[in-house]
Amino acid sequence: MNNESYFKEAVSLLEKMISIPALSRNEDERADYLSAWLKKRNIEVHRELNNLWAVSPDFNSKKPTILLNSHMDTVKPTDGWDHDPYHPRNDGTRLIGLGSNDAGASLICLIQVFRILSTTPQKYNLILGITAEEEITGKNGIEALLPKLPPINLGIVGEPTGMQPAVAEKGLMVLDCTVHGKSGHAARNEGDNAIYKALESIQWFQNKKFEEQSNFLGPVKMTVTMVNAGTQHNVVPDKCEFVVDVRINEFFTPEKLFEEIKKEVPCQVKARSFRLNSSRIDPGHPVVVACLENGRTPYGSPTLSDQARMPFTTLKMGPGESSRSHTPNEYILLEEIQEGIDLYLEILNGLEL
């Protein structure tokens, strides 16, 4: 097969994928189809829950290993679609359907690149990893797959970046905060209003600036996104709870940043997890150099991906645009799929780690 044939086959595969619903935690049918599709093309497929992986046939433990990864799951369709989001529409320029952009296009390109590169000698091993539960950062996705794989030296994470290399990605920590007061009758001068007390902490999160700023990721960003207090209109609330979304640059681990926050903020604070780290790749890494040689522009990504749970060097890059993700009438341009296959091959073919 030539590249044109791989491209046409990729488009056909994406159309079929769109027609098989694969909401996070419910990817079974799509995983079944992809497994059968790969096996039909003489690729030995392994499965862990709804995660699939395949290893290049000439695997050699003495060589470094590159993981090509993207996810098969999608978010729920939003309101506003002009047609059934599970019915793919190909108008000759665009392919419209749920998950076409995020991250179906990246996945089909990486599948084809894995197949092509597996037929030619490389100075590295290749593993194709197709994962579940990415959209909900679930524990049965990439975290369940990685223990099954050999050591990885580099991960290429397929997400819609316009085929520009995201050389850094912000991590995420969600905080649950609580302020206590004392209840009383709202008609009298009683109690200690927990909402008023919470304002000091909320303003702290609004105004706090950490000195450590990244060239690609900027500063740590903290946003209060939910507030809950009170039981009825005439009772002074004795408790106010609020949630903070914290986006972390590479100068902090979630644990380190949590300790910094806990020392200063005047409220009780609890982190939901410390799983979602920020990531960065050295600007001199061979894969970044290869991107530059192919006219790509490195940038820092504010959005989260499975990179956050990969304890090795990663680069996020794929066809499509992040602004189309999770929107009605989500689409991918057909020329973006072709560009994705071509550029992945240009960057990875002959790469030396």
C-alpha angles and dihedrals in degrees: 000000000000125000092266090057092048089050094052091046090050092054091050091050092051091051089054092046092053090054091057111071112229110175113172111285089016102073096118098111095045091047089051091052096047091047091053091044092054094043090052086060092052096258116142105230127199125195136205112180102310095336120105130198140176132189126217110257096241095056112166120183090211091065126075117257130229121201117210105201139176135146132252099200126095138199120252113278113262126224117272103059113147091213142005105310089215092056106083117221119201112188094176092262105046136029109214123197144104110295094009091122101024099073115314095095092052091048097051091046092051091047090055093043090052090052094047097045092045089065094058129060113260133180089237140049120249128217123185112210120188109186142194135215096030093134092059097034086239123183092232093066128065092345090060092046103047096068088058094057132080118249112301123215099184134014123202106200114200112219131137105279101139086258088290115133115251099209093180135028131192119243124224135229124175117207128201109205129192133192121187127210135157127271123236143147112293091217093062134051093262139128133015111273110231091198092060090046091050092057090076092056094043090052089049090058090046095051105030113113121188113212096224107093126174126222090225104026103032120208131340106276121212121186129179103221107167134033128185129179144136137040102223141352098265099046122086104232116246095194136038121188126189138174127226125201108210121193110197130208124211095269091075139050113213089250094052094047092047091056091050091051094044091055094056113027114091097225142065110277132188128182117222091213145334094220103106109075129180116247140204139174126216111261088228095055111126093241091053090048089051090052091052091049088055093053097259123148118221118224142165119256122219093193125087126241139162086285086085091070100042112101094202139064113300141179123198115213137141147134122282133040127281090222090069094055119110092006133121114269092017110191146175124212113238090226088057090059091051091047090048094056093043096048096044087054094047091051100041105034107099094359114160118206 
